[in-house]
Amino acid sequence: MNYPKKWKDYELIDHGNGLKLERFGTVILDRPEPSATWKKSLSDSEWNKADAVFSENKNQKGSWDKNLNDWNISYPFGDSEIIFKLSQGSFKHPGIFPEQAENWEFINKKCKELTAKGIIPKFLNLFAYTGGASLAADLSGAEVTHIDSVKSVVNWARENAELNNIDSIRWIVEDAPTFVEKEIRRGNKYHGIIMDPPIFGLGPKGGRWKLNRDLPKLLEDVMKLLDEKNRFFIMNTYSPQLSLNELRHLLSKTNGFPSSYEADTLGLVSSTGKELLLGNLIRF
């Protein structure tokens, strides 16, 4: 399992009974986590210290029992840090996936390797959410294109960029598959691509995304965008319906996908020492 090791403003305190207890800066949140199928390690008195608890409905939307003001946290990155704005909403996610910090370090390493060759990395972030990978790539010297189909989320990512004094990212509100198809026709290439495709999605023009149906074609198209010699690729899938073995099988049938790559799990380790596996990780 790959998990981040440098967080100071984030802590997975405990997890179990379908929940996880986390500290984001000074704020403690109690959120649903389907992967946490075992018993909690800590007492109810520890869990009751949460500043806010999220209750989820069947459609993944829900509500918090308390309304908190927006707040910032930071992640130590290179000689500096990345600052993120966190906020409550109708979904359980406060604006960051802490396990993704492992990928930010990978991006930094690969961008530095390209820069050492005299190459300015061109980096594409698909299904980019609030832009953690985009910020990491920009701070690593890359020219970044950030794609997400939800305008409000792209605006949130822009706010994060402003917090980090970044003004060079290319922001686009569009379906990832549509953008990729356009880039292929334009003949554009990228040195690095990260994609974090959701299980389901709805684009700005009503296009519907289904992971198991649409991922194979998108992967083949994305391979056409990667530079043939100097390239790196990251993909996470969080769907319980797509196991790592099934994903490996899919990749073996994907035209242009290399035979050698890293296939692992991305996750977190709690303060009590328990691992929490959160999704499939593919990198090369």
C-alpha positions, 0 to 999 in steps of 0.5 A: 500500500502507498500512503503519505508520510509527510502530513502535519495538518492531516491525521487519520485518528481512527476508522471503523464501523463504516466511519473515519475520524480525521483531523484537518488542521485543528478541525476534527471530522467524523465522516462515512467510509465504506471501506472501514468494515471493522470495529473502531479502535478508540472509545466513543468519548474520543469520537465525540470530540468531532467538530462536525459529523456528516450523515449520508443519504443513499445518493451520497449527498447528505448534511453536517450536524454543525456548520463550520467556517471555511478553513485552510490547511497546508502540506509540506512540499519541497522547500515550501508548502501547498495551501488548501481551502477546506469547506463543508458542502452537501457531500462528505468531502471537505475539498481534499483527498489526503491520500493523494499526497503520495501522488503529489510527491510522485509528480514532483519527482517525475517533473524534476527528472524531466526538468533535469533533461532540459524539458519543461513538463506539460501536465494534464489533470483530468477529473481534477477536483480542487486541484491538489495535483495541479498545484503540485505539478505547477510548483514542480515546474510544469505547464499545467492544464486542469480539467473538471466538468463542474464549474464550482469545483474548478472555481474552488481549485482557482481559489487554492491556486490563489492561496499559493500565488499560482496564476499560470494554470490553464483552467477548463470546465469540460468533460474529460473524454471530450477534452481528450478527444479534442486534444488528439485531433489538435495533435497535442502531447503531454509529458504527464497525465493524472486521472481520478475518474469517478464511478458516475459523473455528469458533464456540463452539457449533460454527458454522462460518465460511467466508469466500467463502461467508459474507462477503456476508451478513455484510457486508449485515448489518453495513451495517445496524448502521452509523449512517446519517450518522456512520460509519466502517468497516474490513475486512481479508481475508487470503485468497489466494483472494479478490483485491482485484478480486474483493472490489470485485466482491462489494462492488458487489453488497452491499446498503447498501455505499457506492459510494465507499470506499478499496480498497488493500493492507495490508502492511509494509516491511522494513529492507532496503526490500522491501515485503510485501503482506499483505491486502486493505484496505477502508475508508470 
